[in-house]
Structures are given as structure tokens and as C-alpha cells.
Amino acid sequence: MIDIPATSALTNRPAADVLGLLDAALALQVLVRRGASFEFRHDLLREVLEDDLPLVERAALHLRIAQYREATTPDRLSDIARHRLAALPLGDPTAALVAAEAAAVVAVQGLAAEDAASWYEQALAVAESSVDRGRLLLGAGRAWFLSGQRDRAIERCVEAAELAQRAGDADRLARAALALPESPDVRWLPLVRSWCESALAGLPEADSALRAQVLAQLALTDIFIPESSRLLDLSAQALAMAERMTMPCGSHCGPGRSPAPLRKVRQSGGH
């Protein structure tokens, strides 16, 4: 759909001039009119016209559109992300990453997991720091898991865990272990067990929501991969810590419910 106010602002032409140009495009059958809206007759026409622009001009146009959307309709996150990414290398790569990640979060909230995974992957393509890449890899892993693509989900989470291990970051390693709490995959659980054990060795011993969840996740691996009587001890530690803290739910539970690993421990009869 042709946004007339946006076209007017971006081309520095009065709206009347823009309407005149649209009339000419209608006469050439490049555009069609649907009610008060104008659209390209075929997406291919739009793509060909865009591809004909010199690279610098095309990137500059995408950047102007992104900046216009940020100033006028900042809630159009996917549009902003698309234009910020298409503008690169012009514009700020960090702004493009932030926009793509924001679009991914909204897509997850809207139950559009494949769209979310795509946005995370595009953000990863411009991410440089280990911290950014680790966070985005976990977001992508979670989104791929929700879209039913378990292999890709595990692959992304493994990459995030490896980054955390190279950095010696127990906090990030713990979050990798917690990324797919619903997965009983036999390829996944041995990895999670190892990550949980390493993370617990590096996390502060004081009570914390993260430590309680890692304890619970480690207990869960023992449900599927029995490890002597450790299950009861781990689940008791996790539940006791959560109760001492009156632990908030976090992102994986609803009102009045425990985080996913703790709920599963309760359901398993570990308490």
C-alpha cells in the first residue's frame, strides 16, 4: 500500500504532486486503486523498481523510511526493522539490531514464532559482541523451538552455551540451560546437565531466582537420565530456595505459578 503522507515527506513533494504521480502510475497500470488506497499491481513490479535503484540510493531511501517510521509510527516495529536492516551499511548497525530484536519479541508475543526466529536470525547477522550474540542465539533458539523446529533450536542454544563457556560467564551459561525447559530430547538433556553443573559451580551460592531455576532444571534432567538419588536432593534444594525467596514467575509461568522447571519437578513427585 502506498502511504501518501510518508511519500510526500520522504520525497519533499506536496501531497497534491504525489497524487498526480500516482494518477500517472495508474494510467500505466503500474498501480491499482483499492478504495482510497493505492497498491502495486504486482509485487514483482515493486521489486523490479527497487532493484533498479543504485545501491547507495536504495540504502539511503531505506534509512530515511526507517527514520520516518521511528518519528511518526514507532509502534510499526517490523517496518522499522526491515528498513533499518535493508539500509545497512548505511545507518547505525546497533539501531538495526535493536529494531530487529524488538520485532522478534513482538512476533513471539503474537504467537508468530517463525517470524520471530527470522527476526532473531537477521539481528544475529549484524551482531558483533559476544553478549549480543549470546542473547540473540537464545532468542532464536526459543523461537525455533516454538515453531516446531527442534533441531535448529538446539543448534542455536548450543552456540549460545559455547559462547558463554568461552567467556567463562556462568550467568549466560545458566540461561542457555534454561532456554528450552519443555524439551525432553535425548540429545538436549545431557548438554543441559553439563551446563547446569558448570553454571552452578560459577554462580554465587546465595539464594537467587536463577540459581533456583538451574537447580530445578538439573533435577529435571535426572528424571529422564537417572542419577542415583540426586533428583530428590536437587528438587528439594530448588523448591526450598524458591519458597525462601517467594520467587517471581519469570517468563515461563502465569499468575500464582512457579517457573517451568520448578513446576515440572513438583509434577514429577520430586518434592
WOMO-V349368 format. One record per residue. N is the residue number from 1. D_CENTER is the distance of its C-alpha to the mean C-alpha in Angstrom with 2 decimals. Layout:
N_D_CENTER ; N_D_CENTER
This chain:
1_27.12 ; 2_28.95 ; 3_28.27 ; 4_31.77 ; 5_31.26 ; 6_28.38 ; 7_30.55 ; 8_33.46 ; 9_31.66 ; 10_30.09 ; 11_33.39 ; 12_35.65 ; 13_37.70 ; 14_39.17 ; 15_37.73 ; 16_41.13 ; 17_40.86 ; 18_37.40 ; 19_38.93 ; 20_41.76 ; 21_39.48 ; 22_37.65 ; 23_41.10 ; 24_41.94 ; 25_38.76 ; 26_39.68 ; 27_43.14 ; 28_41.78 ; 29_39.61 ; 30_36.45 ; 31_35.12 ; 32_35.80 ; 33_36.16 ; 34_34.67 ; 35_36.21 ; 36_35.50 ; 37_32.60 ; 38_32.78 ; 39_30.67 ; 40_31.06 ; 41_33.27 ; 42_31.01 ; 43_27.56 ; 44_29.39 ; 45_31.57 ; 46_28.71 ; 47_27.21 ; 48_30.68 ; 49_31.34 ; 50_28.11 ; 51_28.83 ; 52_32.34 ; 53_31.25 ; 54_31.74 ; 55_28.56 ; 56_29.07 ; 57_29.85 ; 58_26.86 ; 59_24.43 ; 60_26.33 ; 61_26.14 ; 62_22.36 ; 63_22.27 ; 64_24.80 ; 65_22.98 ; 66_19.74 ; 67_22.00 ; 68_23.91 ; 69_20.95 ; 70_19.81 ; 71_23.43 ; 72_24.20 ; 73_21.26 ; 74_18.36 ; 75_16.78 ; 76_16.31 ; 77_12.84 ; 78_12.31 ; 79_15.84 ; 80_15.41 ; 81_12.45 ; 82_14.51 ; 83_17.61 ; 84_16.37 ; 85_15.16 ; 86_18.38 ; 87_20.47 ; 88_19.82 ; 89_21.89 ; 90_23.21 ; 91_21.49 ; 92_19.39 ; 93_16.73 ; 94_15.16 ; 95_15.13 ; 96_13.47 ; 97_10.64 ; 98_10.38 ; 99_10.67 ; 100_8.03 ; 101_5.36 ; 102_7.45 ; 103_7.64 ; 104_4.20 ; 105_5.21 ; 106_8.52 ; 107_8.09 ; 108_7.31 ; 109_10.21 ; 110_12.16 ; 111_12.01 ; 112_10.92 ; 113_8.97 ; 114_10.12 ; 115_9.18 ; 116_5.48 ; 117_6.19 ; 118_8.35 ; 119_6.49 ; 120_4.55 ; 121_8.18 ; 122_9.80 ; 123_8.50 ; 124_9.77 ; 125_12.92 ; 126_13.85 ; 127_12.85 ; 128_16.17 ; 129_16.32 ; 130_15.97 ; 131_14.25 ; 132_11.47 ; 133_11.25 ; 134_11.41 ; 135_8.60 ; 136_6.21 ; 137_8.23 ; 138_7.87 ; 139_4.19 ; 140_5.41 ; 141_8.51 ; 142_7.84 ; 143_6.65 ; 144_9.66 ; 145_11.74 ; 146_11.41 ; 147_12.40 ; 148_15.34 ; 149_14.83 ; 150_15.74 ; 151_17.04 ; 152_13.96 ; 153_12.05 ; 154_14.96 ; 155_15.20 ; 156_11.83 ; 157_12.62 ; 158_16.10 ; 159_15.16 ; 160_13.40 ; 161_16.55 ; 162_18.83 ; 163_17.56 ; 164_18.14 ; 165_21.51 ; 166_22.62 ; 167_21.91 ; 168_23.67 ; 169_20.91 ; 170_21.48 ; 171_18.89 ; 172_15.99 ; 173_17.81 ; 174_18.11 ; 175_14.42 ; 176_14.10 ; 177_16.99 ; 178_15.49 ; 179_12.15 ; 180_13.91 ; 181_16.77 ; 182_17.91 ; 183_18.59 ; 184_22.31 ; 185_22.07 ; 186_25.03 ; 187_23.19 ; 188_20.52 ; 189_22.82 ; 190_25.07 ; 191_22.20 ; 192_20.90 ; 193_24.52 ; 194_24.97 ; 195_21.85 ; 196_22.88 ; 197_26.39 ; 198_25.49 ; 199_23.14 ; 200_25.91 ; 201_28.38 ; 202_26.46 ; 203_25.25 ; 204_27.85 ; 205_30.17 ; 206_30.21 ; 207_28.64 ; 208_24.95 ; 209_22.24 ; 210_20.36 ; 211_23.64 ; 212_24.52 ; 213_21.35 ; 214_21.85 ; 215_25.47 ; 216_24.60 ; 217_22.21 ; 218_25.04 ; 219_27.46 ; 220_25.43 ; 221_25.71 ; 222_29.44 ; 223_29.60 ; 224_28.76 ; 225_30.24 ; 226_33.26 ; 227_34.18 ; 228_37.62 ; 229_37.51 ; 230_34.47 ; 231_32.41 ; 232_34.60 ; 233_34.65 ; 234_30.90 ; 235_30.17 ; 236_32.93 ; 237_31.59 ; 238_28.07 ; 239_29.52 ; 240_32.11 ; 241_29.68 ; 242_27.48 ; 243_30.65 ; 244_32.01 ; 245_28.97 ; 246_28.57 ; 247_24.94 ; 248_22.30 ; 249_20.06 ; 250_16.63 ; 251_13.57 ; 252_15.17 ; 253_18.43 ; 254_20.35 ; 255_23.39 ; 256_25.98 ; 257_24.11 ; 258_23.26 ; 259_19.98 ; 260_19.47 ; 261_21.28 ; 262_24.15 ; 263_24.56 ; 264_24.88 ; 265_27.41 ; 266_29.41 ; 267_29.38 ; 268_30.53 ; 269_33.58 ; 270_32.76 ; 271_33.95
